[in-house]
Amino acid sequence: MSNTPQTPEKQADHSIDTATGQEAPAEISSARVKKIFTDIAWKYERFNKLSSFGQYRSWLRTLIDKSPITSETLMLDIAGGTGDVTFTACERKQPKHIILSDYTPAMLEVAQSRLDAGEANGIPVELAVVDGQDIPYEDGSFDIITMSYGIRNMPERERALSEMYRVLKPGGLLILETIFADRPRNDEVVEQARAMGNSVQAARTQEENYAWLEAAGFATPSIEEEYEVEADRGYKAGSKVAKVEGDDDVKYKAVSLYIRKK
């Protein structure tokens, strides 16, 4: 398969504007998300190199080491960014094939540079521009789907989870890294946080996340790893982002979930 990013033909007709929380044409919300991640793509990768021995890297290696990825695994990495999860899997587990997807082409340009540098270790890796809310693959295509924190940036989370359920094989595994808030959130704060790129403050409660997963058809998740994070934590440990004022007492934890398709 080609390493050249491919853009699927399927697109959503409408979505939720990440700044207002109101229904709007998909291109409005999509443009906001794409701009945020286009702006940070190369900064994200530079910081990643500087923090390669930090908490996130150690946590990610542990997560992949514990996973049931084998040499026969067909894997889809949704909202995979510059490829942290994909290239860690290539290094430590050697799956049969990975599709590294992201909605932002600039992120995949960075991933391509990592491919060119040999970080796939000979594992076939295909790059694809994909909206996780409208996945352009056949039902039951993948053994494992991974998503590292991207679910909080998707205006239609329930739709994204339903799409991941659809393209997983029966009994397949969703490995979802996300953030839980310790109490119900103020919708206005959540939408402002998402619009400015603060993924931690965009988090919802464990109960809400589990309800979305159940509605999509998944079995009860298991929490494999967890640790507390600050509201202004950036995309990597040690980096900071702007914070929305208004719910300073909320506490957050990062979690890794294993969730099976029934």
QUIBELTA-V338495 format. One record per backbone hydrogen bond with DSSP energy under -0.5 kcal/mol. CO is the residue of the C=O (numbers start at 0). NH is the residue of the N-H. If there is no record, write none. Layout:
co = [CO/CO]
nh = [NH/NH]
This chain:
co = [5/5/12/14/16/17/21/23/24/24/25/26/27/28/29/30/31/32/33/34/35/36/37/39/40/41/42/43/44/45/46/48/50/53/54/55/56/57/58/59/60/61/62/63/69/69/72/72/72/73/73/74/75/75/76/76/77/79/82/83/84/85/86/87/88/88/95/96/97/97/98/98/99/100/101/102/103/103/104/105/106/107/108/109/110/111/112/113/114/117/119/123/125/126/127/127/128/129/130/134/137/141/142/143/144/145/146/146/148/149/150/152/154/155/156/157/158/159/160/161/162/163/164/165/166/166/168/171/172/172/173/173/174/174/175/175/176/177/178/179/180/184/185/186/187/188/189/190/191/192/192/193/196/197/199/203/204/205/206/207/208/209/210/211/212/212/213/216/221/221/224/226/228/229/230/231/235/238/246/250/251/252/253/254/254/255/255/256/256/257/258/259/260]
nh = [7/128/25/23/20/194/16/14/27/28/29/30/31/32/33/34/35/36/37/38/39/40/40/43/44/45/46/47/48/49/50/51/53/57/58/59/60/61/62/63/64/65/66/66/72/95/74/95/96/142/143/98/77/145/79/100/147/82/86/87/88/89/90/91/92/93/123/74/99/125/76/100/127/79/129/104/106/107/108/109/110/111/112/113/114/115/116/118/117/120/122/97/99/5/101/129/7/131/133/136/140/168/172/75/174/77/148/176/151/152/153/154/156/159/160/161/162/163/164/165/166/167/167/139/140/141/171/260/144/174/175/258/146/176/177/256/148/254/203/252/205/186/189/190/191/192/193/194/195/196/197/196/198/201/202/180/208/209/210/211/212/213/214/215/216/217/216/261/223/257/255/253/251/232/200/240/238/233/249/181/228/179/226/177/256/223/224/175/258/221/173/218/170]
